[in-house]
Amino acid sequence: QQGMTVAPVVANLGPLEALTLTPNPDEVEEVFTLPLAHLLREENQGYTHFRTANGYGYTLPVFLNGPHKVWGLTAIVTELTLELLVPGRY
């Protein structure tokens, strides 16, 4: 959808077991967490290459080996966040 605004928020939420999250079921199927150490391991990082019918191609990040593959806009925001949080390690 064009014109959509996304506002990522990075926060320390404390113990995750104490949280009660109620995401919009039209937008979120399941909530899960991945530790920062997991995201920083090279074997859990990858890229997906896309090609369109007119030959245009693009590459997007993907994070692997968790309960679910992290891809799309979530992976893009995660990658940008890692670049800011740990610039020498990611």
ChimeraX attribute file (.defattr): number of C-alpha atoms within 10 A of each C-alpha:
attribute: neighborCount
match mode: 1-to-1
recipient: residues
	/A:1	4
	/A:2	4
	/A:3	5
	/A:4	5
	/A:5	7
	/A:6	8
	/A:7	6
	/A:8	10
	/A:9	7
	/A:10	8
	/A:11	6
	/A:12	6
	/A:13	8
	/A:14	8
	/A:15	7
	/A:16	10
	/A:17	6
	/A:18	8
	/A:19	9
	/A:20	7
	/A:21	8
	/A:22	9
	/A:23	11
	/A:24	8
	/A:25	8
	/A:26	6
	/A:27	7
	/A:28	9
	/A:29	8
	/A:30	9
	/A:31	8
	/A:32	7
	/A:33	9
	/A:34	13
	/A:35	8
	/A:36	11
	/A:37	8
	/A:38	15
	/A:39	19
	/A:40	16
	/A:41	13
	/A:42	11
	/A:43	11
	/A:44	15
	/A:45	18
	/A:46	12
	/A:47	13
	/A:48	11
	/A:49	9
	/A:50	11
	/A:51	10
	/A:52	8
	/A:53	6
	/A:54	6
	/A:55	8
	/A:56	8
	/A:57	10
	/A:58	10
	/A:59	10
	/A:60	15
	/A:61	20
	/A:62	20
	/A:63	25
	/A:64	19
	/A:65	13
	/A:66	14
	/A:67	9
	/A:68	12
	/A:69	12
	/A:70	18
	/A:71	18
	/A:72	13
	/A:73	13
	/A:74	13
	/A:75	18
	/A:76	16
	/A:77	17
	/A:78	20
	/A:79	20
	/A:80	12
	/A:81	16
	/A:82	17
	/A:83	13
	/A:84	11
	/A:85	12
	/A:86	11
	/A:87	10
	/A:88	8
	/A:89	9
	/A:90	16
